[in-house]
Amino acid sequence: MENEVNDKKKRFPPARLVMIAALGGVIAGAAAVYVRESGSGNGVAVETADAKICEAAKGKVAAITPFLKGQVAAMAPVSEPRSMSSLSFKGKDGKDLTLADFGGKTVLLNLWATWCGPCREEMPALNALQKAAGSDKFEVVAVNIDIGDDEKPTAFLNETGVHDLGYYRDASMGVFNSLKKEGLAFGLPVTLLMDDKGCLISSMNGPAAWDSDDARALIKAAAGGV
């Protein structure tokens, strides 16, 4: 497995992340590392929001659309914002969390695994974005979906110096399965951008250079000047 990961890393050097991401949509999903659906569910299904809850998010979609370019060109604006607040996973020490616990924050949700070469390349960039833009208004929520215990994901984070991201996990892969059923996840990595009410405003499959000026400009537009 280690040799396989190293081989994949060679195919995806950091300078090529944007080229891969620019394929976009289903093509980006095809280029990513596919995962097999687990029998475990997410516990709480991803639900379509009441129209009133996410109505205001349409304005946010319009505001961020001009910033979906360059290094983050593969991020696609949604036509109808919907609530992602019920997505569930584990926090530090195994605490049960949902995206509703991040209410008041714009959230960049990213699903990753140690066996996914593009994910491993992308994590330091996500860490840099959190370090630069993380605040009480914005957080990168990177959820590891490795099956098993914490040994491999924590070892990877320590080895690569990814210390600015919170530690979030879902060993059941339920969060991935829920997004897959919603047509939002084709493989790994997958990234969703939610407004401060948990309404989905943009998404992509495949990696991106989240430490770039383009990414920071997008987050600033989404989070209102963080």
N, C-alpha and C positions, 0 to 999 in steps of 0.2 A: 504493500500500500504506500509506503514512504517513497519508493522509487517512482510509483505512478504519479503521486502528487508532485514530485520534483519535475517529472517530465512535463506535466501540465503547466507548471509554473514557467518553464522555459518557453512554452508556447504563448504565454500571456505576460510579457514584460510590461512594466508600468507605462511606458511610452505608447503602448498599443491599446490601452484600456479604452480610450475614446473611439478608436477605430472599430473595436468590437461593439461598443455600445451604440455606435451610429447605425448599426444594422437595424436596431429598433424592433419593437413588437415581437411578433412570433419568430422572426429571424433571429433576434437576439436571444430569445428563449431557446431556439434550436442550437445556438452556439454555446449556450451555457451548459453546466453540468446537470443532467436530469436526475431527479430523485424518484424513488418508488413510493407510492402512496402507502402510508401506514394504516393499520386497522384502527388506530386510536383516533378519536375525534378531538376537536378543539375544546369541547366542553360547552362552549356557547357559539352558535353559528353566527357567521357574519350576516347582519341584517340590513335590509334597505331602510334608510332613515325615513322617519316621518318627513314629509316635504317641508314642513315649517322649520325643522331643526337645521337642515342643510341648505335652505333657500339662499341665505346670505353668502354661502360659499361659492355661488356662481360668480359673484363679483371678485372673489379671490382668484378663481380660475382665470378670469379675464386679466387680472392684474399680473399673474405670473407667466402667462403664455408668451409674452415677448422675451422672457428670460430663459425659455426652453431652447437653448441654442448652444453651439460650440461643444464644450466638454459634456454638457448635459442635454444634448439635442435629442437623445433617445427617450427622455422623459416625455410622456404624452399627457396632455390635459384631459380630464374626464368631461364627458358631455353632461352628465347628471351626477353631481356630488352625492355621496351616500355615506352613512355612518359606519365607521370601523371600530367604534368604541367597545364593542363586545369581544373583539379578538383577545384571546387569553394566552398567557405564558407564565413562566416563573421568573421571579426576581432573585436578588441576593438571598442566600440561605433558604432557597426553595419557596419563597413567599409567592402566593398566588396573586397575579396581577392581570388587569385588562387595560386596554388603551384608555379607558375611562379614567384610570388613575393618573393620567397625564393631562387631564383637562386643564385648559388655560395655556397650554404649550402647543406651538406648532411642532409636529413630530415627523422626522424622517425615519420610517421603519424599514429596516434592512434584515433579510433572512440570509444566514450564512452557515457554512459547515467547514470543518477542517479538511475534509476530503475534496472540497471544491476549489480547484486551482484559481479561477478568477476571483472567488471570494477572498482567498488568502492574500492575493495581490491588492484587493480593494480595501481591506480592513485598515491598514495604516492611513489611507486617505480619509476614511470615515473618522478615524481617531483625530486626525488633524482638523477636520471640519468641526468636530465637537469641541476641541481645544480652542479654536478660534471664535466659534459662534455660539457655543453652548451657554445657556442662561436660563432665567426663570421664564423666558418666552420661547425657547427652542431647545430641543434635545434630539440627538441621534440615538435611536433605540435599535441597537443591533442584536437580533435574537439568534442565538446558535441553535441549530436543530440536529446536532450529532446525537445518535442513539447511544445510550450508555451513560457512564458517569461523567464527572466534570474534568477528569484528568487531561484528556486531549485538548479541549478548548482552552482551559486555563494555561496549559503548557504553551500552546501557540501564542496566546496573548502576552505571556511573560517573555517569551523568546523574541517577539517582534516589538516589544515596548509599547503595546497598545494598552495604555493605562487610563486614558481619559474617558473611555466609554463605560457606561454602566454594564454590569454583567447580567444578561438576560438569556434564558434558555427555554427550550421546549423539546425535551427528548422524545416526546410522543409524536412529533412532527405534525401535530394537530393544527397548528397555526398555518403551516404550509398547505395542508389538505383543504382547509377552509378557503384559503385564497385561490387554490386551484379550482375548487367548485364554483367560485365566483368569476372564473376566467381571468384572474389577475396574476397567477403564477404558473409558468410553464417549466421552469427550472430554477437553478440558483446561479448567481444571486438574484433576488427580487427586491425592489425598493418601492415603497409607497410614501407619498407626501400628504400629510393630513393637516388641516387647519387647527386652530386652538379649540374647536368644538368636536374634534375627532372625525371631521368630514373629509373624505378622500377627494383630493384636488388634482393629483397627478400620480403616474406610476410608470414603472419600466421593468423589463427583464434584461439581465445582463449587467456588467460592471460599468462604472463611470469614474472619472477622476474627481472625486469629491473634495479634494484639497485645492482645486483650481479656482481662479477668479470667477469663472462662469457659475460654479456651484455656489460660491459665497454670495454672488449677486442674486441668484435664485432664492436662496434661503432668506436673504434680507428682504426681498419682495414678498415672500410668503409670510414671514414673521413680523413684518412691519418695522424694519430698521434695526434688527439686532446687530 
